[in-house]
């Protein structure tokens, strides 16, 4: 990959006549990006996806880079990828229609995919608490539930056969939300193996899905503490809350091509304007769709 970066730097110097300072700025930004990719097992720019780029920019943001510096790095990667595509060295330009990270100052935080994986792996072992807590974290990330909705879930809200749950949102509005196979596996193990161990003999069985070690339904505060605790255990230094998992759910869906209206429905937003905050991930993708499908673009 470094050879291609060097080839690009020669191009911008010799054929485009850019200054030595501009060349050095490109070199520093692209070597930083290439180093990140190599450290994460990528040996070809053809393997790079938008998610990789977003994770890289998120890491740099967490290291303290300003929004201006993040924007410059994204521009460098954009120009480089366009050059590679023009030269027939890149099959797909992962930066196509990606927007600048200038909005990150005011938008809610989210986790990178790698951070999510670390968080979900944090409840280690086969004890009943670890099995329960893995199910909590997997389901919250898989479904984008509000913490109050997760606390209110009942056993009969989960439909394993069809892979969906019923969530009661604001104003007691009920919506159907799908969840994936990994969350289903963690949840089924909890329900079949661990949850019975939380029930107290001689007391009426609780209808709530998630139970504390005392056999009582989880409160919102209890789930909040659970998520925060495992974020610390996973070594995630940024502020993490149940709402961070909800933001990550929406951001990752949008980054991978999910339509905004579908995300709105799964999040339970009454107004799509609320959902539009998540277009910071890939706002330009909407413009690309317009350019591709509108007859008078």
Buried (B, 14 or more C-beta within 10 A) or exposed (E): BEEBBEEBBEBBBEEEEBEEEBBEBBBEBBBBBBEBBEEEEBEEBEEBEBBBBBBBBBBBBBEEBEBEBBBBBBBBBBBBBBBBBEEEBBEEBBBBBBBBBEEBEEBBBBBBBEBBEBBBEBBEEEEBBBBBBBBBBBBBBBBBBBBBBBBBBBEEBBBEEEBBBBBBBEEEEEBEBBBEEBBBBBBEBBBEEBBEBBEEEEEEEBEBBBBBEEBBBBEBEBBBEBBBBBBEBBEBEBEBBBBBBBBBBBBBBBBEEBEBEEBBBBBBBEEEEEBBBBBBBBBBBBEEEEEEEEEEE
